[in-house]
Amino acid sequence: MEDIQRSLCRSISKWQQEAGDSDSAISGLSFFRRESVSEPAYCLIEPSIVFVVQGAKQIVIGDEFYTYDTSNYLITSLDLPGSSRAIAASKDKPCLGLTLKLDFSLLSELIPQCKIPLITPTAHTRNISASLGDMDERLLLPFERLVALLDESEAIDILAPLLKKEIHYRLLMGKLGPLLRQIISFDSQAYRVSKAINWLKRNYQQNICTEDLASLVQMSVSSFHSHFRQLTGMSPLQYQKWLRLNEAKRLMLANKFDAASAAFEVGYSSPSQFSREYKRLFGKPPKLDTAKVENSIIS
């Protein structure tokens, strides 16, 4: 397994030569490189498998800490707000790894072929949206071949789907397979919460109460609120607020919006409320981020 990790390390170093993150020519596959131990950075963690081939990272989702190095991998099955940081990285030995977005239509196709049942939820079913699994050679090998396709661009369209299918098969048949089957089961609470999350991502500017959102996914208010918090670490309205504030930050830093314009754009009616909640989440008022943009323009 170490030989495969060294091979992946060389390949990722080739395609990710600067510190940061980048998408690859293969849909859903991206790389990351960290050259120092970093402070936590807020991010929306999409349904995906993430692992490092050198160094170590930590992701915090709600009150849960997930630390992973070359011996394990992280799977997330919902769009989860959290924070991520490198905990073992240096200029000479950077933290290197990759992320592959999960394809739930592919998982749904594979389940009957593999003759494994969907999860039948019960009153005692525990909803889990993220977990760590032990890395093994059978999972690493198709990833090595998938990344190697970047040197054979004409083969990507033909071979990448086959390798992704093998990866999803390995995940389904592994220790964390039940987590993936749970989110696919139409009768599961996790599936219903995922529908609510997708609605919030598309409509975060709109004002909606928890009762309406619960009705939208055909759950009782108490059950919806409980399962949503269990899976995401937040209430539905806190999740919406998180989406709004992060989009506002992006608008200010990338699109040069002033704070008031960004607040109105993401659905706030009160700039003062926006400023208070922005500072509570990011530790500083939005005017400091707009000042950063203005200074960059001047310089």
N, C-alpha and C positions, 0 to 999 in steps of 0.2 A: 504493500500500500504506500510505503514511503517513496518508492520509485515513481509511482503515478503522481503523487503530490509534488514531487520535485519537477516532473514534466509539466504539470499544470502551472507551477510557480514560474517556470521559464516562459510559458506561453502567455500567461497573464501579464508578466513583466514586459513582454514585447508589445502587447496591445494596450497596456495601461502604464505608460512611462512616467506620467506626472501624477502627483497626489490628487485624489478626487475620485469621481465616479464617471463612468461613460457607458453608453449603450454600444453593443456590438452589431455587426452586420447580420447576426442571427436574431430574429424577432424574439423578444422576451428575455434575452441573455445580456447581462451587463456585468461589468467588472468594477472593483474598487481597490484603491491603494491608499494607505495611510502611512506617513513617514514619521509620525510622532504620536505619543499617547495624547488623546484629544479630550476636550470637554464634551459632554453630551450635546448632541445636535438633534433638534426636533425633526421628526419625519413621519410620513404616513407609510406604514409598512404594508405593502400589497400582499395578497396571497402568493406565497413563493417559498422556495427552498434557498437558504443562504448558508454558505460555509466558507471557511478560510483555508488556504493551503500553506499559509505562513503567518505567524503572529496569533493574535486573539482579539475578539471583540465582545462587547456586551450591549445587549438591547434591554431596555426597560419598558414594559407594557403594563400600565396600571401600577399595581404594587408588586408585580413579578419581575425578577431579574433573570435574564437568560445569558449565560456566559458560554461562549463556544470558541474552541481552538481547532487544531487539525484532527482531533479525535472524534468530533461530533458535528452535527449540523442542526440548523434551526428550520422548522416549518411553521409558517403562519397560514391560516385558512380563511382569514377575513382581512378587510382593510382596517388596520389597527393604528391608532395614533400612539406614538412612543418616542423614545430617544435612543440614539445609538452613539457608541464611542469605541475607539480603539483602546485596548488596555495593554497590548504588547506590540510595539511598533517603533522603528527607528529608521534613520536615513539609510544605514547600511543593511538593515534587515526589516524592510517595510512589511506592514500587515497587508496581505494580498488575498483576494477572494472573489467570489462571483455570486450572482443572484440569478435565479431562473424563475420567471413567473409561472405559477401553476395554471394549467389549462383544465378547467372543470368539465368542459364538454368531452375532452379526451378521457378524463377519469370516469365519467359516466358511461362512455363507450367501453372502457376496459373492464368495468366491474362485472357485467354479465359474462364476458369472455373468460374472465378468471374464475367464474363460478364462486364468487364470494358475495355474501348477502350484504345489503344495505343495513345500516344501523337502525334497529327498531327502538325508538326512544321510549323510556319508561319514566316513572316518577323519580327513579333513582339515577337516571342517566346524568353524568357530569359533563357539562358543556366546557370544552377546552378550545381555545382559538390559536394557541401557539404551544410548541413543545420542542424539546431537544431529542435527537436520535443519535445513536452511535454510528459513526461513519464506517463503511466497509468497502472492500475492493469491488464488489459487484455493482455498487452505486457509483463509485469513482470512475470506473472504466468507461461507461458511456459518456460521462462528462468530459473525460480526456479526449475521446473521439469527437465529441461535439465541438469543443474548442479548437481542435486540430482542423476542423472544416474551414476555419477562417483563412487558412493558407490554401484552400482549394475552393474558392468562391463559386466556381461553376457547379459544384456538387451540393451547395447548401440547400437549394430548393428541393432536391431529391432526398438527400440523406438526413438533413436536420429533423424533419418530422418523424423519421423512423427512430432516431436516437432519443428524441423527446418522449416518444411512446415507450421506449425501453425504460427511461428514467422514471416516468410516471408509473409504470408497472412495478419497478423496484420499490417505489415509495408505497404503493398500495399493498404490496405483499410484505412490507416491513413492519417494524414495531409501531410506526405512527400511521399505518393504514387506517385504523378505526377513526382517527381524527379527521381524515379526508372523507371517509364514507359518511361520517356524521353530517358534514356540511352539505353533502349532495342529497341526502335523504329529504324528500319533500315534506315529510311529516315531522322532521326534527325542528326543535326550537332554534337551533343554530342556523338552519336554512332560512327560517322566517326573519331572524335578526339580520342575516346577510342581505335580504331583500330590503329591509329598512335602511341599512347602511348604504346600499346602492342608491336608494331614493334620496337620502340626505346628501350624498356626494353630487348628485345632479341638481338638487334644489336647495342648496344650503342657504341661498339668499332669502328664501321664503320663510315666513313665520308659521310655525306649526306647533301644536301642543302634543304632548305625549299621548293623550287619548286618541287623537286623530291618526297618529303614526301607528299606534297599536292596532287600531281598526283597519288600517291599510294592509297590515300583514296578518290580520285575523287572529289576534291574540288578546287576552284580557290585559288591562292596563298593568296590574300588579305583576303578572307573569312576564309581560314584555319588558317592563322596567328592570325586573330582577335578572332575567337572562341577558339583557343588553349589557348591564353593568358587569355581570359575571364574565362575559366574553370580551368586552372591550376595556374594562376598568373605568368606565365613565357612564354617566346617565346619557340618554339620547340627546338632551338639550346641551349638555357639556360637550358631547361629540360634535354637534352642529357648531357650537361656539369655537371649538378647536379648528374645525375646517375653515370657518370664516376668518379667524385671526391669522392662520397660516397663509391663506390666499391674500389677505390684505398685506401681509409682510412681503409676499412675492410681488404684488403690484407695486409696492413702494420701491423695492430694491431693483426689480427687473424692468418695470414700466414707468418708473419715475413719478408715480402718483404721490400727491401730498397726502397727509394723514386723513384729513377730512374726506377727500375724494375717495380714498381707499375704503374708509369706513362705510360710506354710503353705497359704494359699489358692491360690497359683500353683504349688505342687508341691515347695517346699523342705522338707526334713526337719530342717535345721539352720539356725536363725536367725543363728548366727555366720557360717556360710558365705554365707548370703544377704547379710549386711551387708558382708562383704569384697568380694563380686562386685558389689554395688550401688555401692560406693564406687569400684571399679575402672572401672565404666562411666560413672557420672555425676559422678565427681570429689568426692563428698561422701557421708558415711554417711546411711542412711535416717532416722536420728533427727532430722537437720536438716529434712527434709521433713515429718516428723510434727510437729515443733516449729512449723513454718510454719503447719500446719493449726490447731494449738492456739492460736497467737497470733491467727489470724484469727477464731477463735470468740470469744476473750476480747474482742477489739476490736470 
